[in-house]
Amino acid sequence: MALIVGLVALAGHIALLLWGTRMVQTGIQRAFGPNLRSFLGHALSNRVKAFFAGMGVTAILQSSTATGLMASGFAAGGLVDLVPALAVMLGANVGTTLIVQVLSFDVSAVSPALILIGVLMFRRVSSSQIHDLGRVVIGLGFMLLALHQLLDLMTQYEGSSGLSSVLAAIAATPVLSVLLAAVLTWAAHSSVAVVLLIVSLASKGLIQPEQAFALVLGANLGTAINPVVEGHSGSDLSHKRLPIGNLITRIIGVAVVLTLLSPIARLSTMIDDDSARAVANFHTAFNLVLAALFLPFLTPYADLLSKMFPRRIDEADPARPRYLDPAARETPVVALGAAARETLRLVDVLTEMLTGAKAALSSTDRKALSALRAKDNVLDSLNTAVKTYLTSIDPDELGDADKRRLNEILLFSMNMEHAGDVLDQNLLPHLAKRLRRGLNFSREGQVELSRLFERLIANLQTAAALFMTQDERAARLLADEKVLFRKAEREGTEAHFQRLREGSIETMETSSLHLDLVRDLKQINSHLVAAAAYPVLEERGELLQSRTPKPDGRAIAETHA
């Protein structure tokens, strides 16, 4: 019975450690995720900057897996070369050791204070960023509390013959220790939690330094498996270059160090007889040495990976550009025509998303919503391809009219992508919330929303035609749609509140969702108008940007609406 109680307690403490680690990661990602991704993307110009960027981002996120997935996304999208992406991973592997260094000291006494402060930040502060940072502080408190409880549990069982027998059996085969820790890390999605568990075992003398180091090697190997498994799942093997390249470096490092484990363990104990510190130092040293050895040779290594995993062109991939002929860049008129044709594909994807979102007003198919959100990735890829293609055209070869058309194509493409972001980040999550809560719009409310969707889809088709024809009359009609959408929003809101006053149960349940959807549709329409109507009207001097009148009653004309 005591053994069962001990195992349950061990599992509970480990679960608390994992949950604390998870709270730190998700809190940081919610508070700073977009900024960290942007910072990482801008730091990939060379391998040294990329290395330190990877280390810094991972030290903050506490997840080399998250950093790896971001870097894999950049590499798969062609936004960064493989060499700096590999350098990011080497830095990420070092960055994930820093929190272990901090927590290897006995700072468990501050865990109650951290949890208290975190709860106050989470519950009492209205700022969403402070709210997310509260999650981080609570998570750190949970991690310290879990480590303290693990140490107490180890103290109770450090003389147990059963535990000693199990650990001795594992220690007899270092390769088994490596594999065991690798599987645990892969399953837990956290090398930090597994290494901290190893630190706890070593600090109580339950495992010897050599066995602890073998387990640390396994944790380092396991954390490289997650990006391979969770990364890009398409048929293009080139998307696997970065995660598999990182995994190969770990395998090589683990294999070499495993043969030298005994002398390394003896040297480590001579330097520092504190077992917990020795494990943390070995974890950091392994990753630093591995980075120092591989960083100078990343160029030939990247070439080898490119040959091992050649790029495969999937003709059916909707995110693959179809009309951007590199040879056409020598003839700007042809290149601009090709870019315009490619940009119209964004209209097709956005039309599919809007049509699917309209159907989701009454549908119960959650998979359909997930499929719609995936289409935003297609928009992102096509927009990136169009921008990259247009910016590669020699500006000296462009006349004034060509430069103006190039800017119009860029503006249209970016607004289509922004409209897709509104769908992906705002509108579709609102529809998903309806499904999660099991709510239904009132019949009148659904009719109003459906009409707005239909009007928006019609405006999208008008914008596409206007993008190609530059017709002044069509531009004025599309620009007037902003006024009509504002009117529809106002009238729809008034009708919605009237139904609330009449006591419609369905309207009460979906009140905030209804109004949020109307605002999202209005915002998407604004992107359509800005994409196609404003450039035409601005060129002809007919764009009145401000609705605020001058003292003499005339509207103020500006350069944008």
JOZIUR-V111206 format. One record per pair of residues at least 12 apart in sequence whose ideal C-beta (glycine too) atoms are under 10 Angstrom apart, sorted by the first residue. I is the first residue (numbers start at 1). J is the second residue. Records with the same first field share a line. If there is no record, write none. Layout:
BEGIN
I->J + J
END
This chain:
BEGIN
2->156 + 157 + 160
3->157 + 160 + 162 + 163
6->153 + 156 + 157 + 160 + 162 + 163
9->149 + 150 + 152 + 153 + 156 + 157
10->149 + 150 + 153 + 154 + 157 + 163 + 197
12->146 + 149 + 153
13->145 + 146 + 147 + 148 + 149 + 150 + 151 + 152 + 153 + 154 + 197 + 200
14->146 + 149 + 150 + 184 + 188 + 193 + 194 + 196 + 197 + 200
15->146 + 188 + 193
16->142 + 143 + 145 + 146 + 147 + 149 + 150 + 193
17->142 + 143 + 144 + 145 + 146 + 147 + 149 + 150 + 188 + 190 + 192 + 193 + 194 + 196 + 197 + 200
18->142 + 143 + 146 + 187 + 188 + 189 + 190 + 192 + 193 + 194 + 197
19->138 + 139 + 142 + 143 + 146 + 193
20->111 + 114 + 115 + 138 + 139 + 140 + 141 + 142 + 143 + 144 + 145 + 146 + 147 + 190 + 192 + 193 + 196
21->62 + 63 + 99 + 139 + 140 + 142 + 143 + 146 + 188 + 189 + 190 + 191 + 192 + 193 + 194 + 196
22->62 + 63 + 135 + 139 + 142 + 188 + 189 + 190 + 193
23->118 + 134 + 135 + 136 + 137 + 138 + 139 + 140 + 141 + 142 + 143
24->60 + 61 + 62 + 63 + 99 + 135 + 136 + 137 + 138 + 139 + 140 + 142 + 143 + 190 + 192
25->60 + 61 + 62 + 63 + 65 + 66 + 135 + 136 + 139 + 189 + 190 + 192
26->61 + 63 + 66 + 132 + 135 + 136 + 139
27->62 + 118 + 122 + 129 + 131 + 132 + 133 + 134 + 135 + 136 + 137 + 138 + 139 + 140
28->57 + 60 + 61 + 62 + 63 + 66 + 132 + 133 + 135 + 136 + 139
29->60 + 61 + 62 + 63 + 66 + 132 + 135 + 136
30->128 + 129 + 131 + 132 + 133 + 135 + 136
31->60 + 127 + 128 + 129 + 130 + 131 + 132 + 133 + 134 + 135 + 136
32->57 + 60 + 61 + 129 + 132 + 133 + 136
33->61 + 66 + 70 + 132
36->53 + 56 + 57 + 58 + 60 + 61 + 66 + 67 + 70
37->57 + 66 + 67 + 70 + 73 + 74
39->53 + 56 + 57 + 60
40->53 + 54 + 56 + 57 + 58 + 67 + 70 + 71 + 74 + 80 + 88 + 92
41->53 + 70 + 71 + 73 + 74 + 79 + 80
43->56 + 57 + 80 + 84 + 87 + 88 + 91
44->71 + 74 + 75 + 79 + 80 + 81 + 83 + 84 + 85 + 87 + 88
45->80 + 81 + 84
46->81 + 83 + 84 + 87
47->81 + 83 + 84 + 85 + 86 + 87 + 88 + 90 + 91 + 295 + 296 + 298 + 299 + 302
48->84 + 87 + 91 + 295
49->84 + 87 + 88 + 91
50->71 + 80 + 81 + 83 + 84 + 85 + 86 + 87 + 88 + 89 + 90 + 91 + 295 + 298
51->84 + 86 + 87 + 88 + 89 + 90 + 91 + 92 + 94 + 95 + 291 + 295 + 298
52->87 + 88 + 91 + 94 + 95
53->67 + 71 + 84 + 87 + 88 + 91 + 92 + 95
54->67 + 68 + 70 + 71 + 84 + 85 + 86 + 87 + 88 + 89 + 90 + 91 + 92 + 93 + 94 + 95 + 96 + 291
55->67 + 87 + 88 + 90 + 91 + 92 + 93 + 94 + 95 + 96 + 97 + 98 + 287 + 291
56->91 + 92 + 94 + 95 + 98
57->70 + 71 + 88 + 91 + 92 + 95
58->88 + 89 + 91 + 92 + 93 + 94 + 95 + 96 + 97 + 98 + 99
59->91 + 92 + 94 + 95 + 96 + 97 + 98 + 99
60->95 + 98 + 99 + 136
61->92 + 95 + 96
62->95 + 96 + 98 + 99 + 100 + 136 + 139 + 140 + 143 + 190 + 191 + 192 + 193
63->92 + 95 + 96 + 189 + 190 + 191 + 192 + 223 + 226
64->88 + 89 + 91 + 92 + 93 + 94 + 95 + 96 + 97 + 190 + 191 + 192 + 220 + 223 + 224 + 226 + 227 + 246 + 287
65->92 + 96 + 185 + 186 + 189 + 190 + 191 + 223 + 224 + 225 + 226 + 227 + 229 + 230 + 231 + 243
66->92 + 189 + 226 + 227
67->88 + 89 + 91 + 92 + 93 + 95 + 96 + 227
68->85 + 88 + 89 + 92 + 93 + 223 + 224 + 226 + 227 + 228 + 230 + 231 + 242 + 243 + 246
69->226 + 227 + 230 + 231 + 232 + 242 + 243
70->85 + 88 + 92 + 227
71->84 + 85 + 86 + 87 + 88 + 89 + 91 + 92 + 227 + 231 + 242 + 243 + 246
72->85 + 88 + 89 + 227 + 228 + 230 + 231 + 232 + 239 + 240 + 241 + 242 + 243 + 246
73->85 + 231 + 232 + 239 + 242 + 377 + 380
74->88 + 242
75->88 + 231 + 232 + 238 + 239 + 240 + 241 + 242 + 243 + 245
76->231 + 232 + 234 + 236 + 238 + 239 + 240 + 241 + 242 + 243 + 381
77->232 + 239 + 319 + 377 + 380 + 381 + 384 + 385
78->238 + 311 + 381 + 384 + 385 + 388
79->384 + 388
80->242
81->298 + 299 + 302
82->238 + 241 + 242 + 245 + 298 + 299 + 301 + 302 + 303 + 305 + 306 + 309
83->295 + 298 + 299 + 300 + 301 + 302 + 303
84->298 + 302
85->241 + 242 + 243 + 245 + 246 + 298 + 302
86->241 + 242 + 245 + 246 + 249 + 294 + 295 + 298 + 299 + 301 + 302 + 305
87->291 + 294 + 295 + 298 + 302
88->242 + 246
89->224 + 227 + 242 + 243 + 245 + 246 + 247 + 249 + 250 + 291 + 294
90->246 + 249 + 287 + 288 + 290 + 291 + 292 + 293 + 294 + 295 + 298
91->287 + 291 + 295
92->223 + 227 + 246 + 287 + 291
93->191 + 220 + 223 + 224 + 246 + 249 + 250 + 253 + 283 + 286 + 287 + 288 + 290 + 291
94->283 + 284 + 286 + 287 + 288 + 290 + 291
95->287
96->190 + 191 + 192 + 195 + 219 + 220 + 223 + 283 + 284 + 287
97->191 + 192 + 195 + 216 + 220 + 280 + 281 + 282 + 283 + 284 + 285 + 286 + 287 + 288
98->192 + 280 + 284
99->140 + 143 + 192 + 195 + 196 + 280
100->191 + 192 + 193 + 195 + 196 + 198 + 199 + 216 + 219 + 276 + 279 + 280 + 281 + 283 + 284
101->277 + 280 + 281 + 283 + 284
102->140 + 280
103->140 + 143 + 144 + 147 + 192 + 195 + 196 + 199 + 276 + 280
104->147 + 195 + 196 + 199 + 200 + 202 + 203 + 274 + 275 + 276 + 277 + 278 + 279 + 280 + 281 + 283 + 284
105->274 + 276 + 277 + 280
106->144 + 147 + 148 + 151 + 203 + 276
107->140 + 144 + 147 + 148
108->141 + 143 + 144 + 145 + 146 + 147 + 148 + 149 + 151 + 152
109->144 + 148
110->140 + 141 + 144
111->140 + 141 + 142 + 143 + 144 + 145 + 146 + 147 + 148 + 149
112->141 + 144 + 145
113->137 + 141 + 144
114->136 + 137 + 138 + 139 + 140 + 141 + 142 + 143 + 144 + 145
115->137 + 138 + 139 + 140 + 141 + 142 + 144 + 145
116->137 + 138 + 141
117->134 + 137 + 138 + 140 + 141
118->133 + 134 + 135 + 136 + 137 + 138 + 139 + 140 + 141 + 142
119->134 + 137 + 138 + 141
120->134 + 137
121->133 + 134 + 135 + 136 + 137 + 138
122->134 + 135 + 136 + 137 + 138
143->192 + 193 + 196
144->196
146->193 + 196 + 197 + 200
147->193 + 196 + 197 + 199 + 200 + 203
148->200
149->200
150->196 + 197 + 199 + 200 + 201 + 203 + 204
151->199 + 200 + 201 + 203 + 204 + 276
152->200 + 204
153->200 + 204
154->200 + 201 + 202 + 203 + 204 + 205 + 206
155->204 + 206
156->204
157->204 + 206
158->201 + 204 + 205 + 206
160->206
163->201 + 206
164->206
167->201 + 206 + 207 + 208 + 211
168->207 + 208 + 211
170->207 + 211 + 214 + 215
171->207 + 208 + 210 + 211 + 212 + 214 + 215
172->211
173->211 + 214
174->210 + 211 + 213 + 214 + 215 + 217 + 218 + 258 + 259 + 261 + 262
175->214 + 217 + 218 + 254 + 258
176->214 + 218
177->198 + 207 + 210 + 211 + 212 + 213 + 214 + 215 + 216 + 217 + 218 + 258 + 261
178->213 + 214 + 215 + 216 + 217 + 218 + 219 + 220 + 221 + 222 + 254 + 255 + 257 + 258 + 261
179->214 + 218 + 221 + 222
180->194 + 214 + 215 + 218 + 219 + 222
181->194 + 195 + 197 + 198 + 212 + 214 + 215 + 216 + 217 + 218 + 219 + 220 + 221 + 222
182->194 + 215 + 217 + 218 + 219 + 220 + 221 + 222 + 223 + 224 + 225 + 250 + 254
183->218 + 221 + 222 + 225
184->197 + 198 + 215 + 218 + 219 + 222
185->215 + 218 + 219 + 220 + 221 + 222 + 223 + 224 + 225 + 226
186->218 + 219 + 221 + 222 + 223 + 224 + 225 + 226 + 228 + 229
187->222 + 225 + 226
188->219 + 222 + 223 + 226
189->222 + 223 + 225 + 226 + 230
190->219 + 222 + 223 + 226
191->216 + 218 + 219 + 220 + 221 + 222 + 223 + 224 + 226 + 283
192->219 + 223 + 283
193->219
194->215 + 216 + 218 + 219 + 220 + 222 + 223
195->212 + 215 + 216 + 218 + 219 + 220 + 223 + 279 + 280 + 282 + 283
196->219 + 276 + 279 + 280
197->215 + 219
198->211 + 212 + 213 + 214 + 215 + 216 + 218 + 219 + 276 + 279 + 280 + 282 + 283
199->212 + 216 + 275 + 276 + 277 + 278 + 279 + 280 + 283
200->276 + 279
201->215 + 275 + 276 + 279
202->215 + 216 + 274 + 275 + 276 + 277 + 278 + 279 + 280 + 282
203->274 + 275 + 276 + 277 + 278 + 279
204->275 + 276
205->275
206->275
207->275 + 279
208->265 + 269 + 275
209->261 + 262 + 264 + 265 + 266 + 267 + 268 + 269 + 273 + 275 + 278 + 279 + 282
210->261 + 262 + 263 + 264 + 265 + 266 + 268 + 269
211->261 + 265
212->265 + 268 + 275 + 276 + 278 + 279 + 282 + 283
213->257 + 258 + 261 + 262 + 264 + 265 + 268 + 278 + 279 + 282 + 283 + 286
214->254 + 257 + 258 + 261 + 265
215->279
216->254 + 257 + 279 + 280 + 282 + 283 + 286
217->250 + 253 + 254 + 255 + 257 + 258 + 261 + 282 + 283 + 286
218->254 + 258
219->283
220->250 + 253 + 254 + 257 + 283 + 286 + 287 + 290
221->247 + 250 + 251 + 253 + 254 + 255
222->250
223->246 + 247 + 250
224->243 + 244 + 245 + 246 + 247 + 248 + 249 + 250 + 251 + 253 + 254
225->243 + 246 + 247 + 250
226->243 + 247
227->240 + 242 + 243 + 244 + 246 + 247
228->240 + 242 + 243 + 244 + 245 + 246 + 247
229->243
230->243
231->243 + 244
234->312 + 314 + 317 + 319
235->312 + 314 + 316 + 317
236->309 + 310 + 311 + 312 + 313 + 314 + 317 + 320
237->308 + 309 + 310 + 311 + 312
238->305 + 306 + 308 + 309 + 310 + 311 + 312 + 313
239->309 + 311 + 312
240->305 + 308 + 309
241->302 + 304 + 305 + 306 + 308 + 309 + 310 + 311
242->302 + 305 + 309
244->305 + 308 + 309
245->294 + 298 + 301 + 302 + 304 + 305 + 306 + 308 + 309
246->294
248->294 + 301 + 304 + 305 + 308
249->290 + 291 + 293 + 294 + 298 + 301
250->286 + 287 + 290
252->290 + 293 + 294
253->286 + 287 + 289 + 290 + 291 + 293 + 294
254->286 + 290
256->289 + 290 + 293
257->282 + 285 + 286 + 289 + 290
261->282
264->282 + 285 + 286
265->278 + 282
268->281 + 282 + 285
317->378 + 381
318->345 + 348 + 349 + 352 + 374 + 375 + 377 + 378 + 379 + 381 + 382
319->345 + 349 + 374 + 375 + 377 + 378 + 379 + 380 + 381 + 382 + 384 + 385
320->378 + 381 + 382 + 385
321->338 + 339 + 341 + 342 + 345 + 381 + 382 + 384 + 385 + 386 + 388 + 389
322->338 + 341 + 342 + 345 + 382 + 385
323->337 + 338 + 339 + 340 + 341 + 342 + 343 + 344 + 345 + 385 + 386 + 389
324->338 + 339 + 341 + 342 + 382 + 385 + 386 + 388 + 389 + 390 + 392
325->338 + 389
326->338 + 389 + 392
328->389 + 393
329->389 + 390 + 392 + 393 + 394 + 397
330->393 + 394 + 397
331->393 + 397
332->393 + 394 + 395 + 397 + 398 + 399 + 402 + 403 + 405 + 406
333->397 + 398 + 399 + 401 + 402 + 405
335->389 + 390 + 392 + 393 + 394 + 397 + 398 + 402 + 406
336->389 + 390 + 393 + 398 + 401 + 402 + 403 + 405 + 406 + 408 + 409
337->405 + 409
338->386 + 389 + 390
339->385 + 386 + 387 + 389 + 390 + 393 + 405 + 406 + 409 + 410 + 412 + 413
340->386 + 405 + 406 + 408 + 409 + 412 + 413 + 467 + 468
341->468
342->382 + 383 + 385 + 386 + 389 + 390 + 409 + 413
343->382 + 383 + 385 + 386 + 390 + 408 + 409 + 410 + 412 + 413 + 414 + 416 + 464 + 467 + 468 + 531
344->412 + 413 + 416 + 464 + 465 + 467 + 468
345->378 + 379 + 382 + 385 + 386 + 413 + 416
346->378 + 379 + 380 + 382 + 383 + 386 + 412 + 413 + 414 + 415 + 416 + 417 + 419 + 420 + 464 + 531
347->412 + 416 + 419 + 460 + 461 + 463 + 464 + 465 + 467 + 528 + 531 + 532
348->378 + 382 + 460 + 464
349->375 + 376 + 377 + 378 + 379 + 381 + 382 + 416 + 417 + 420
350->375 + 376 + 378 + 379 + 416 + 417 + 419 + 420 + 423 + 456 + 457 + 460 + 463 + 464 + 524 + 527 + 528
351->456 + 457 + 460 + 461 + 464
352->371 + 372 + 375 + 378
353->371 + 372 + 373 + 374 + 375 + 376 + 378 + 379 + 419 + 420 + 423 + 424 + 427 + 428 + 524
354->372 + 419 + 420 + 423 + 427 + 453 + 454 + 456 + 457 + 460 + 521 + 524
355->372 + 453 + 454 + 457
356->368 + 369 + 371 + 372 + 373 + 375 + 423 + 428 + 431
357->369 + 372 + 423 + 427 + 428 + 430 + 431 + 449 + 453 + 456 + 457 + 517 + 520 + 521 + 524
358->431 + 449 + 450 + 451 + 452 + 453 + 454 + 456 + 457
359->372 + 431 + 450 + 453
360->372 + 427 + 428 + 430 + 431 + 432 + 434 + 435
361->431 + 434 + 440 + 441 + 445 + 446 + 447 + 449 + 450 + 453 + 517
362->434 + 440 + 441 + 446 + 449 + 450
363->431 + 434 + 435
364->434 + 435 + 438 + 440
365->435
366->431 + 432 + 435 + 436
368->431
369->428 + 429 + 431 + 432 + 434 + 435
370->428 + 432
372->423 + 424 + 427 + 428 + 431 + 432
373->420 + 423 + 424 + 425 + 428 + 429 + 432
374->424
375->420 + 423 + 424 + 428
376->417 + 419 + 420 + 421 + 422 + 423 + 424 + 425 + 428
377->420 + 424
378->420
379->413 + 416 + 417 + 418 + 419 + 420 + 421 + 423 + 424
380->417 + 420 + 421 + 424
381->417
382->413 + 416 + 417 + 420
383->410 + 413 + 414 + 415 + 416 + 417 + 418 + 420
384->413 + 417
385->413
386->409 + 410 + 412 + 413 + 414 + 416 + 417
387->409 + 410 + 413 + 414 + 417
389->409
390->405 + 406 + 407 + 409 + 410 + 413
391->406 + 410
393->406
404->535 + 539
405->470 + 535
407->535
408->467 + 470 + 531 + 532 + 535 + 536 + 539
409->467
411->467 + 530 + 531 + 532 + 534 + 535
412->463 + 464 + 466 + 467 + 527 + 528 + 530 + 531 + 532 + 535
413->467 + 531
414->527 + 530 + 531
415->463 + 524 + 526 + 527 + 528 + 529 + 530 + 531 + 532 + 534
416->460 + 463 + 464 + 467 + 527 + 528 + 531 + 532
417->527 + 531
418->523 + 524 + 526 + 527 + 530 + 531
419->456 + 460 + 463 + 523 + 524 + 525 + 526 + 527 + 528 + 530 + 531
420->524 + 527
421->524 + 527
422->519 + 520 + 521 + 522 + 523 + 524 + 526 + 527
423->520 + 521 + 523 + 524
425->520
426->516 + 517 + 519 + 520 + 523 + 524
427->453 + 516 + 517 + 519 + 520 + 521 + 523 + 524
428->520
429->516 + 520
430->510 + 512 + 513 + 514 + 515 + 516 + 517 + 519 + 520
431->513 + 516 + 517 + 520
433->510 + 512 + 513 + 516
434->509 + 510 + 513 + 514 + 517
437->509 + 510 + 513
438->509
439->506 + 509 + 510 + 513
440->505 + 506 + 509 + 510
441->506 + 507 + 509 + 510 + 513 + 514 + 517
442->496 + 499 + 504 + 505 + 506 + 507 + 508 + 509 + 510 + 514
443->504 + 506
444->492 + 495 + 496 + 498 + 499 + 504 + 506 + 507
445->492 + 495 + 496 + 499 + 504 + 506 + 507 + 510 + 511 + 513 + 514 + 517 + 518
446->506 + 510 + 514
448->488 + 491 + 492 + 493 + 495 + 496 + 514 + 517 + 518
449->492 + 510 + 513 + 514 + 517 + 518 + 521
451->488 + 492
452->485 + 488 + 489 + 492 + 517 + 518 + 520 + 521 + 522 + 524 + 525
453->517 + 521 + 524
455->481 + 484 + 485 + 488 + 521 + 525
456->481 + 485 + 520 + 521 + 522 + 524 + 525 + 528
458->481
459->477 + 478 + 481 + 482 + 484 + 485 + 524 + 525 + 528 + 529 + 532 + 533
460->524 + 525 + 527 + 528 + 531 + 532
461->528
462->474 + 475 + 477 + 478 + 481 + 528 + 529 + 532 + 533
463->475 + 478 + 481 + 525 + 527 + 528 + 529 + 530 + 531 + 532 + 533
464->528 + 531 + 532
465->478 + 532
466->478 + 528 + 529 + 531 + 532 + 533 + 535 + 536
467->531 + 532 + 533 + 535 + 536
468->532
469->532 + 536
470->532 + 535 + 536 + 539 + 540
471->536
472->533 + 536 + 537 + 539 + 540 + 542
473->536
474->532 + 533 + 536
475->529 + 532 + 533 + 534 + 535 + 536 + 537 + 538 + 539 + 540 + 542 + 543
476->533 + 536 + 537 + 540 + 542
477->533
478->525 + 528 + 529 + 531 + 532 + 533 + 534 + 536 + 537
479->529 + 530 + 532 + 533 + 534 + 536 + 537 + 542 + 543 + 544 + 561
480->529 + 533
481->525 + 526 + 528 + 529 + 533
482->522 + 525 + 526 + 528 + 529 + 530 + 533 + 534 + 547 + 561
483->547
484->525
485->518 + 521 + 522 + 523 + 524 + 525 + 526 + 528 + 529
486->522 + 525 + 526 + 547
488->518 + 521 + 522 + 525
489->515 + 518 + 519 + 521 + 522 + 525
490->518
492->514 + 515 + 517 + 518 + 521 + 522
493->514 + 515 + 518 + 519
495->507
496->510 + 511 + 514 + 515 + 518
497->511 + 515
499->511 + 514
500->514
526->561
529->561
530->560 + 561
533->561
534->559 + 560 + 561
537->561
538->558 + 559 + 560 + 561
541->557
542->557
543->557 + 558 + 559 + 560 + 561
544->556 + 557 + 558 + 561
545->557 + 558 + 559 + 560 + 561
546->558 + 560 + 561
547->561
END
